[in-house]
Amino acid sequence: MSKLYIVPTPIGNLEDMTFRAVKVLQGVDLILAEDTRTSGKLLKHFEITTQMHSHHMHNEHKMVNRIVERLKNGETIALISDAGTPAISDPGFLLTRACIQNDIEVECLPGATAFVPALVNSGLPNDKFVFEGFLPVKKGRQTRLKLLSEEERTMIFYESPHKLLKTLTQFQEYFGEERLVSVSRELTKLYEETVRGTVAEVLTHFENKAPKGEFVIIVSGK
């Protein structure tokens, strides 16, 4: 019976892979991977020999209809990203929507997502929050920050190491230097670290210690 499986993969520690995820990836007809080289290492570790095709932000628009046709013909397909849950700041939404529009069953497995441990570890209110992912690089960035300066819920952002200082500096400008933040990096990995404090304090920390790894920033609401 045709079905699209959305399968989370570890964000660092391979022990976070679930038994169910391994079973699904072993049993489907095809795995769509963001980067087949990265995913190839994961599949080899868990002795998964299922065929892989590349499915990333640069080709997903072209591939969606082709994948839907394969599913309509009775295949089962799994979508994975390089790390975490597909469609969360990664490809996945377009294919999921297309499957739903074509009455193809979609099942998302529970699993690793970077922002959840970062939010819980932050010590900031997590009963209500808004996930922003990556801020716009240029166009619309200042407009978005100005809008978020009035946001009362806890905010979650993803950021790369080379843009972290710029982002924290802008948070200080738009949210105020006393706004509380928590910055987590390298979650589940050997050098996992969480730095908490005011925007000014955390900015100073990373000005003195070069940012390395992938970051999740949690910001308290207004």
N, C-alpha and C positions, 0 to 999 in steps of 0.2 A: 504494500500500500504506500503510495507516494506521500512523502512528508519532508518538510525542511526542518532540520534541527539546528537551533542556535546553541553552540557549545562554548562555554567559557573555558579559558585555559589559564594556567598559573601566571601571576604577574611577576614572579621571580622564583619562589621556592617550588620545585617540582612536586613536592609532597602535597601541595594544595590541589592537585589534579584529583577529581573524584572517580570512584570506581565506575559510576554510571557514565561519566564522560568518556572513559576509555572504552567501555562496552559499546557505546553508540558509535564512536569513531571506527571501531573495528567492524561494525555491522553494516554501515551505510555503503552505498554504491560509489559515492564520490565525496571528497572533502574539498571545500573551497577555502583556501588559505590566503591571508593577506600577503605573506611573504613565504614562499614555499621552502626557502633555505632555512629560515628561522623555524618554521613549523616542522620541517623535516627532522630537525634535531629532537624535537619533542616527540614526534611519532616514533622515531627510532628508539628513544629511551623506553617507551611503553610498548615496543614491539608491535606497532600498528602499521600494517602494510597497505592500507587502502589508498587507491589512486588519489592524487591531489591535482587541483587546478588553481592557478593564481586568480585571486579576486580582491582587488584593492580599489582605492579611491579614483585611480586614473582609468580603470577599465570597467567599473561596475555598471555604468550607464549602458555600455555596449553589450554587456553579458546578461543583463537581467532577463530579457525575453528568451534568450537561448536556454537559460537555466530553467525558467518556468516551463518551457516546452519539454525538457527532459523530465521534470517532475510530473507533468501531465501524462507522460508516457510510462509512469509507474516507478520511476527511480526514487530512492531515498538519498538525500543530500544533507551534509552537515556543513555549517559555516563556522569557521574559527577566525580569530584575529591573532596578531602576534602575541598579545597578552591581554588577559581580562575578558570581559563580556563583549561580543560583537555588538555594534550599533551604539555603544557608549563611547562617543568621540572616535569611532572607528566605522568602517563600512558595515552595512547590515540593514539599515532602515529601508532603502529602496527595494531590496530583494524581499524583505518581509512584507512590505506593503503590496508589492506585485503578487505575491503568493496569496495574500488575503483577498485581493481583488479577483483572483482566479479560482477561489474556493479550494485552495491547496492548504492542507493542514500545516500549521507552524507550531513547533514546541521549543520553548527556551528552557534549557537546563539551568538550575541555580549553580552559582560558582563565583569565582574570584572577580572582584571589581575594586579597583584601587581606592575609590573615594569612600567606600564604606568603613574600612578600618581607620582611614585618616580622619573621618568625621567623628567616629566613636572615640579615638585616641585624643582628639583635640581638647576635650573638656568643655567645649562650647555647646550651647543648646542644640539638640538634635531632634527635638520633637517636630519641628518644622524647618525645612531647609530648601534651598533652590540650587540646582546643579547648573553651573554656567559652562563647564568644560573650558576650552581654550577661548580666550578673548579674541576679538577680531585683531588681525595683525596691524592693519592701518585704517582702512575705511570703516568708520562706525565705532572705532575703539573708544574715543573720548565721549561720544554720545552714550555708549553703553555704560561707561564708568559713571557718568553724571546721573544716569537713571538709577544705577545700582547704589548710589550714595544715599538714596532714600529707602532702600530695601531693609525691611525689619527682620526678615528671616536670616538665618545663618546661610552664608554663601560658600559654594564649593567651586574651585578653579583648578584646572590642570595647567602646568607650565613646564617649559623646557629649561635646562640650566642656563643657556646663554641669554634668556629673556627674563630670568627671575628678578634680577636687580631692578630692571626697568619697571616690571609689574609692581613690585613692592614700593618703589618710589612713587608710582602713580596712585597706588592705594593710599599712601601717606598724603598725597595731594588732594585726592577726592574724598577719602573717608576720614582723614584726620590721623595724626601720628599716634593718638592714644587708642585707636581702634584695636581690639584684640584679634590676633591671628595665630594660627598654628600651621606650621609648614612641615610636611612629612616628605621624606625622600627615600628612594630605594626600598620601598615597602616589601616585606617578607624576605629581603636579601641580607647578605652578611653585614653590610654597612647601613642598615636601616637606622634612620634618625628622625626625631620629631623635635622641632624647635618652637616653643610657645612664648608669647609675650605681646607687647604692643607692636604695631607696625614699625615704629622707630627702632625698637630693640631688636626685632628680628632682621630688619634691614641692615643694622649695624653688624649683626652676627655674620651675615653672608657677604658683607663688604670686606670683612676680615678673614673669611674662610670661603674660598672660591667654590661656587655652587657646582656640584657634580651629581649626575643621576637625573631621574625623572621626578617631578615634584607635584604634590597635591597641596593646595593652599586652602585653608578653611578660615573664613573671615566672619566675625560676629556681625549681626545685623545692627542697624542704627538704634 
